[in-house]
Amino acid sequence: MKYRPFGKTGVDVSVIGFGGWALGSHWGLQPESDSIQALNTAIDLGINFIDTAIAYGDGKSEKVIGRVLRDRTKEIFVASKIPPKPGPWPPSPYCSAEERFPEKYIRESVESTLKNLQRDFIDVMQIHTWTRAWNRDPFPLRILRELKKEGKVRFIGVSTPEHDQNALVGLMEDGWVDAVQVIYNIFEQEPAAELLPVAQENGIGVIVRMPFDEGVLTGKYSRDHKFSPDDFRTRYFAGDRLERAVERTEKIRQETADSGFTLPQLAIQFSGHHPAVSTVIGGIRNVDQAQKNAEVAELPDLNPELILKLHKHAWLKAFWYAGK
Ligand SMILES: NC(=O)c1ccc[n+]([C@@H]2O[C@H](COP(=O)([O-])OP(=O)(O)OC[C@H]3O[C@@H](n4cnc5c(N)ncnc54)[C@H](OP(=O)(O)O)[C@@H]3O)[C@@H](O)[C@H]2O)c1
């Protein structure tokens, strides 16, 4: 495993992290024994950063992580997230930060995370989604600052809304966050415009999520693949979206056939190649995925020519009626 500084926090995190969403909910059948074995394998292979959220099965993902970590002696960094109170997701510019994240609610959420994880403090507490409308007066982050002083939260993070990967730039420049969580993959390359350089300039930890764009960039789905009805990807890839994403992935496969990397390796490597990135948290559901993803840390870096090839596969999905 390779380790990188988590911004200027003084902590080093594994370049391959563990995305823990599927351990909780929304991804169809996920036997708990698979989750436990996947977590233990990841830790054995040097992964020391796990991402979870209260919203992943109403604490289920946090609880299974807490149970596994209780029996392990290695120091593992856990990042969780507080979801907004009910309302539009991502929050609209008209939402009030104080109404979506009231102080009492933030405090109760942190307590429930600590209980689920069986810990006295959480390493990174993130606000699960955001609107740049809140950058001028980021009320929830004031409360997290208090919790940091009280020793319940070590580092403060915010996760980007799906449609706006540069939404956190103002917060980063104004010193509100220790870390950000962002989508940066072969399709979604917008963070290279502002967020990643600003993170580097300001010593902010960068957690990259969705290296596989919810699995499709692994190249293992066919155009007519059927996800189970309780897998959120029936919606994410609704209509012709899976077909279009698979076609684009096939082009990447053809153009990189001589690279020496498999598609999943290429996807993780791309998400992690920018020097601002601290850790890439691909979703891991079983031992095989834990092993394959951890192994990527041992591979040589992508060469500049290959990176340039992948730049051409950026896909601006969010306009011209192409969104959800
Ligand atoms: N802040 C937010 O709002 C937010 C949103 C999304 C995700 N996240 C976080 O980011 C993490 C990663 O994102 P994600 O899980 O949504 O998507 P992802 O990492 O793009 O895709 C993960 C999926 O890809 C498949 N996979 C993983 N490794 C593989 C391998 N080596 N070979 C083949 N298939 C592989 C698995 O799905 P199958 O086995 O089912 O095919 C896995 O669940 C999440 O777990 C969560 O912690 C946060």
The ligand as an ORCA input file, in Angstrom:
! r2SCAN-3c Opt
* xyz 0 1
  N     -20.926     11.934     -0.756
  C     -21.798     11.297     -1.474
  O     -22.861     11.806     -1.713
  C     -21.424      9.943     -2.014
  C     -22.071      9.461     -3.155
  C     -21.645      8.249     -3.706
  C     -20.631      7.541     -3.101
  N     -20.019      8.003     -1.959
  C     -18.921      7.250     -1.303
  O     -17.969      6.874     -2.284
  C     -17.824      5.451     -2.307
  C     -17.520      4.990     -3.721
  O     -18.549      5.311     -4.600
  P     -19.612      4.240     -5.091
  O     -19.485      3.008     -4.269
  O     -20.926      4.926     -5.119
  O     -19.213      3.966     -6.605
  P     -17.927      3.377     -7.345
  O     -16.777      3.329     -6.412
  O     -17.799      4.127     -8.603
  O     -18.428      1.903     -7.719
  C     -18.425      0.905     -6.753
  C     -18.940     -0.408     -7.318
  O     -18.105     -0.887     -8.366
  C     -18.019     -2.316     -8.291
  N     -16.594     -2.649     -8.057
  C     -15.771     -2.192     -7.081
  N     -14.517     -2.654     -7.239
  C     -14.530     -3.416     -8.354
  C     -13.541     -4.157     -9.051
  N     -12.274     -4.186     -8.645
  N     -13.922     -4.839    -10.160
  C     -15.182     -4.815    -10.609
  N     -16.176     -4.123     -9.982
  C     -15.843     -3.425     -8.872
  C     -18.936     -2.732     -7.141
  O     -20.262     -2.895     -7.614
  P     -20.935     -4.291     -8.030
  O     -20.123     -5.381     -7.429
  O     -22.319     -4.212     -7.524
  O     -20.892     -4.275     -9.502
  C     -18.919     -1.501     -6.279
  O     -19.993     -1.401     -5.402
  C     -19.143      4.940     -1.713
  O     -19.058      3.607     -1.266
  C     -19.366      5.952     -0.625
  O     -18.532      5.662      0.481
  C     -20.398      9.209     -1.426
*
